[in-house]
Amino acid sequence: MPTIELGELTAGAGTELSGPDRTVRRRTGRRRTPRSGLLAAVLAGLLGTVAAGGPVPRGWPAETVPARLGATVLADREWMFVAEPGRPGEGGAELAAYRLPEAEPGWRVALPTDDVDSLQSLGDHLLLLTYSGPTGRKARLTVLDVPAGAVAWTREASLMAVSTGGDLVLRASGEEWRPDGESGPGTLEAVDPASGAVRWSLPVPAGAVPSFDLSAGDWTAPVRASTLVLTLPSGRVEVRDLGSGVVLRAVRLPPPGAGSRSNWRGDVAAGLFFVYDESTVTAYGLPRLDRRWSVPFQPVVEYGPVRCGVDLCSLRPQHGVSLRDGRTGAIRWSDERWTGIWSVGDTLFGARSGDGGGTESLSILDPATGRVLADLGSWAFLAPRGSRFVGLRYGADQRAWVVEFDPATWRSRLLAVLPGVSGDCGLSATVLHCRRPDASIGVWRLPG
């Protein structure tokens, strides 16, 4: 399920990236209930009932996984992974795996790096990304064989995308690709995740901009792509099949204008390739690269466009969001209230700052008009689970209140009140996990 986020992100489920720099992310979070304030009233009623001695839902089975501050955590359907940085003077980082939903210890392995910046699950493999160097741009990818509990291979490279066939698309260099078009020369490679064997490789000159038709999936895993769009400094644009690297279409597009903000940023969204100049954005269809439309746009103050369901959204910080017709680029509606906007299936969400504690006030919006269909109140975390959504907010007493929403009515019911929670919660198919005050990880098995 995709979530397109233009504002802050607090929790997610499905991550869409617009370009290899992953500046646009799809995740899942924040929503509201029919008629303004209804959900807030419902939650207040639930809390009041509990405070007055009313029935509290039975607690969920809980386990505790040891962890230190600075640990990176990922939970998918069958496993929880905890990567802990190395202690000063004691060697590199370690990765521990626990079987879910019981959180039983599985295996532990030493890593060929001092730290881990992110974890991503890909079938039987786990991808670990680490950035280092004076500018934090030196990238290393480590791939683990999960069933074996062992490092399969490691190399200096940036992960750009994953093909629909499951190959990793890498920038084969120790220096990460830069989205401003100022990257040096390098090589794009598609490699087998099991062995690191190269399927195909493509040298790219300095200033080349790669972008991908990314599609959303499980938020714990990298998003998939079938097409690479490579923009060369000369203005030649190549559409390539990501499985083979073969050129499907190559044309020379009119270059963007000469202004300081004109660039071949190369964003791809909703089957369109975007070129920006000082005051406009021009969309070309994929894979033919036929010109579709050109509309006023200010890339210096406006971010996007990105996919919002069948349409496109853009964000102007401090000035709200706009929804555009993907066929024409015309603005369908704008609203200054929202600091973020994204879609999950056919549902469009808007977000604005909540009432503190890391929360955001979430709403369900009508894609055609921008009208608020439902107010969900303020939540620190909101993620889909099957056909429903799970919302969570933290209390000052180190408890977390967990509520389930039914998208048919956007009514809620209290699922649980979890003790000993300091924040940093995440949701998998089988468990909810949160950081405890002592930095360990509480793991609660989800009902049903």
Long-range contacts (C-beta under 8 A, 24 or more apart in sequence): 1-28, 1-216, 1-344, 1-345, 1-384, 2-26, 2-215, 2-216, 2-307, 2-342, 2-343, 2-344, 3-27, 3-28, 3-29, 3-216, 3-342, 3-343, 3-344, 3-349, 4-306, 4-307, 4-308, 4-313, 4-341, 4-342, 4-343, 5-29, 5-340, 5-342, 6-303, 6-304, 6-306, 6-313, 6-314, 6-315, 6-321, 6-340, 6-341, 6-342, 7-315, 7-338, 7-339, 7-340, 7-341, 7-351, 8-339, 8-340, 8-351, 8-360, 9-340, 10-358, 10-359, 10-360, 10-379, 10-380, 10-381, 10-382, 11-380, 11-381, 11-382, 11-383, 11-392, 11-425, 11-426, 11-427, 12-219, 12-383, 13-218, 13-219, 13-344, 13-383, 13-384, 13-427, 14-216, 14-217, 14-218, 14-219, 14-344, 14-384, 15-216, 15-219, 15-223, 16-214, 16-215, 16-216, 16-223, 16-306, 16-307, 17-161, 17-212, 17-214, 17-223, 18-211, 18-214, 18-267, 18-268, 18-269, 18-306, 19-179, 19-211, 19-212, 19-265, 19-266, 19-267, 19-268, 20-158, 20-160, 20-161, 20-171, 20-177, 20-179, 20-210, 20-211, 20-212, 21-177, 21-178, 21-179, 23-179, 23-303, 24-269, 24-304, 24-306, 26-216, 26-219, 26-223, 26-342, 27-219, 27-342, 27-383, 28-219, 28-342, 28-344, 28-382, 28-383, 28-384, 28-389, 29-349, 29-351, 29-360, 29-362, 29-379, 29-381, 29-382, 29-383, 30-340, 30-349, 30-350, 30-351, 30-360, 30-361, 30-362, 30-363, 30-376, 30-379, 30-382, 31-347, 31-349, 31-362, 31-363, 31-364, 31-374, 31-376, 31-379, 31-382, 31-389, 31-391, 31-405, 31-410, 32-361, 32-362, 32-363, 32-364, 32-372, 32-374, 32-375, 32-376, 32-377, 32-410, 33-364, 33-374, 33-375, 33-376, 33-377, 33-405, 33-410, 33-411, 33-412, 34-373, 34-374, 34-375, 34-409, 34-410, 35-374, 35-375, 36-372, 36-375, 37-375, 37-377, 38-374, 38-375, 39-374, 39-375, 39-376, 39-377, 39-405, 39-410, 39-412, 40-375, 40-377, 40-378, 42-411, 42-412, 43-377, 43-401, 43-403, 43-412, 46-401, 46-403, 46-412, 46-414, 47-401, 50-414, 50-417, 56-417, 57-414, 57-415, 57-416, 57-417, 58-416, 59-416, 59-417, 59-418, 60-416, 60-418, 60-432, 60-444, 60-445, 60-446, 60-447, 61-444, 61-445, 62-418, 62-442, 62-443, 62-444, 62-445, 63-102, 63-103, 63-442, 63-443, 64-103, 64-436, 64-440, 64-441, 64-442, 64-443, 65-96, 65-98, 65-103, 65-433, 65-440, 65-441, 65-443, 66-440, 66-441, 67-435, 67-439, 67-440, 67-441, 68-439, 69-439, 71-439, 72-116, 72-117, 72-118, 72-119, 73-119, 73-424, 73-426, 73-433, 73-441, 74-119, 74-120, 74-121, 74-126, 74-220, 74-426, 75-100, 75-220, 75-426, 75-428, 75-431, 75-433, 75-443, 76-121, 76-218, 76-220, 76-221, 76-428, 76-429, 77-428, 77-429, 77-430, 79-106, 79-121, 79-146, 80-428, 80-431, 80-433, 80-441, 80-443, 81-119, 81-121, 81-126, 82-441, 83-111, 83-116, 83-119, 83-128, 85-114, 85-115, 85-116, 86-114, 86-115, 95-126, 95-128, 95-144, 97-146, 97-149, 98-443, 100-428, 100-430, 100-431, 100-443, 101-430, 101-431, 101-443, 101-445, 101-446, 102-445, 103-431, 103-443, 106-149, 107-149, 108-149, 109-144, 109-149, 109-150, 109-151, 111-142, 111-151, 112-142, 112-151, 112-154, 113-140, 113-142, 113-154, 120-159, 120-220, 120-221, 120-222, 121-218, 121-220, 121-221, 122-162, 122-166, 122-168, 122-193, 122-221, 122-222, 123-166, 123-193, 125-152, 125-193, 125-194, 127-159, 127-168, 127-193, 127-222, 129-159, 131-176, 133-174, 137-175, 137-176, 137-178, 138-174, 138-175, 138-176, 139-171, 139-174, 139-175, 139-176, 140-174, 141-168, 141-170, 143-168, 143-193, 143-196, 145-194, 152-193, 152-194, 152-195, 152-196, 153-195, 153-196, 155-196, 157-189, 159-222, 160-188, 160-210, 160-212, 161-212, 161-214, 161-222, 161-223, 161-224, 161-225, 161-228, 161-242, 162-221, 162-222, 162-223, 162-224, 162-225, 163-190, 163-224, 163-225, 163-226, 163-242, 163-243, 164-224, 164-225, 164-226, 164-242, 164-243, 165-243, 166-193, 167-191, 167-192, 167-193, 167-199, 167-242, 167-243, 168-192, 168-193, 169-212, 169-225, 169-228, 169-242, 171-210, 172-201, 177-210, 179-209, 179-265, 180-263, 181-207, 181-209, 181-233, 181-263, 181-264, 181-265, 182-207, 183-207, 183-208, 188-228, 188-230, 190-242, 190-243, 190-245, 199-245, 200-244, 200-245, 201-245, 202-230, 202-240, 202-245, 204-230, 204-232, 205-232, 205-233, 206-233, 207-232, 207-233, 208-232, 208-233, 209-264, 209-265, 209-266, 210-266, 211-266, 211-267, 211-268, 211-273, 212-242, 212-268, 213-268, 213-271, 213-286, 214-268, 219-383, 220-428, 227-268, 227-286, 227-287, 229-266, 229-268, 229-273, 229-286, 231-264, 231-266, 233-264, 235-264, 237-273, 237-284, 237-289, 239-286, 239-287, 239-289, 248-287, 249-287, 249-288, 249-289, 251-289, 253-284, 253-289, 261-299, 261-300, 263-299, 265-299, 267-305, 267-306, 269-305, 269-306, 269-307, 269-312, 270-305, 270-307, 270-310, 270-311, 270-312, 270-326, 272-326, 274-305, 281-305, 281-329, 283-329, 292-327, 292-329, 293-327, 293-328, 293-329, 294-329, 295-324, 295-328, 295-329, 295-330, 305-329, 307-343, 308-341, 308-342, 308-343, 308-348, 308-367, 309-343, 309-345, 309-346, 309-348, 309-367, 310-367, 311-367, 313-341, 313-342, 315-339, 315-340, 315-341, 321-350, 323-348, 323-367, 323-370, 332-368, 332-370, 333-369, 333-370, 334-370, 335-370, 338-363, 341-365, 343-367, 344-384, 347-407, 354-378, 354-379, 354-380, 357-393, 357-394, 358-394, 358-423, 359-393, 364-410, 374-410, 376-405, 376-410, 380-423, 380-425, 381-425, 381-427, 383-427, 385-427, 385-429, 385-446, 390-415, 390-427, 390-432, 392-425, 392-432, 394-421, 394-422, 394-423, 398-422, 398-437, 400-425, 400-434, 402-432, 415-447, 416-444, 418-442, 418-444
